[in-house]
């Protein structure tokens, strides 16, 4: 009752460091688990990927409350349980995760751990710099379903955080 997880069939992937990572699942955290310049998002989508050797790469998409409705997110929310503790399995629905990403895909990257047990180390994180705008009702629906499920922000502990940002012209 603490997470909405969408398992993903093989076929969607990302390339990073010369490795092909297959998208395996999407899940959401409220509030967002990452901070950019000290500011966290209202909600965060995490797209978890694995390569053929079991290495993990996660793309974190900050989501902030605004005026825009996201129809893909609305389709997901139409199928989630209504209250904490309710379980629901087996719903089949086709979504394109590309419609949950911002147009500017600049990002920050670092090596860390998964944010849920077993908190596996050695995870390649790609935190998108540009948030996706979502309606306040989207955040509230997730809160009603799972409650606050974000891991507390962790210290950097000397990790290198790299930026891949598009230049403004």
Secondary structure in CASP SS format (residue, H / E / C, confidence):
PFRMAT SS
TARGET T0000
AUTHOR 0000-0000-0000
METHOD secondary structure of the structure
MODEL  1
X C 1.00
X C 1.00
X C 1.00
X C 1.00
X E 1.00
X E 1.00
X E 1.00
X C 1.00
X C 1.00
X C 1.00
X C 1.00
X C 1.00
X E 1.00
X E 1.00
X E 1.00
X E 1.00
X C 1.00
X C 1.00
X E 1.00
X E 1.00
X E 1.00
X E 1.00
X E 1.00
X E 1.00
X E 1.00
X E 1.00
X E 1.00
X E 1.00
X E 1.00
X C 1.00
X C 1.00
X C 1.00
X C 1.00
X C 1.00
X E 1.00
X E 1.00
X C 1.00
X C 1.00
X E 1.00
X E 1.00
X C 1.00
X C 1.00
X E 1.00
X E 1.00
X E 1.00
X E 1.00
X E 1.00
X E 1.00
X E 1.00
X E 1.00
X C 1.00
X C 1.00
X C 1.00
X C 1.00
X C 1.00
X E 1.00
X E 1.00
X E 1.00
X E 1.00
X E 1.00
X E 1.00
X E 1.00
X E 1.00
X E 1.00
X E 1.00
X E 1.00
X C 1.00
X C 1.00
X C 1.00
X C 1.00
X H 1.00
X H 1.00
X H 1.00
X H 1.00
X H 1.00
X H 1.00
X H 1.00
X C 1.00
X C 1.00
X C 1.00
X C 1.00
X C 1.00
X C 1.00
X C 1.00
X C 1.00
X C 1.00
X C 1.00
X C 1.00
X C 1.00
X C 1.00
X C 1.00
X C 1.00
X C 1.00
X C 1.00
X C 1.00
X C 1.00
X H 1.00
X H 1.00
X H 1.00
X H 1.00
X C 1.00
X C 1.00
X C 1.00
X C 1.00
X C 1.00
X C 1.00
X E 1.00
X E 1.00
X E 1.00
X E 1.00
X E 1.00
X E 1.00
X E 1.00
X C 1.00
X C 1.00
X C 1.00
X C 1.00
X C 1.00
X C 1.00
X C 1.00
X E 1.00
X E 1.00
X E 1.00
X E 1.00
X E 1.00
X E 1.00
X E 1.00
X E 1.00
X C 1.00
X C 1.00
X C 1.00
X E 1.00
X E 1.00
X E 1.00
X E 1.00
X H 1.00
X H 1.00
X H 1.00
X H 1.00
X H 1.00
X H 1.00
X H 1.00
X H 1.00
X H 1.00
X H 1.00
X H 1.00
X C 1.00
X C 1.00
X C 1.00
X C 1.00
X C 1.00
X C 1.00
X C 1.00
X C 1.00
X C 1.00
X C 1.00
X C 1.00
X C 1.00
X C 1.00
X C 1.00
X C 1.00
X E 1.00
X E 1.00
X E 1.00
X C 1.00
X C 1.00
X C 1.00
X C 1.00
X C 1.00
END
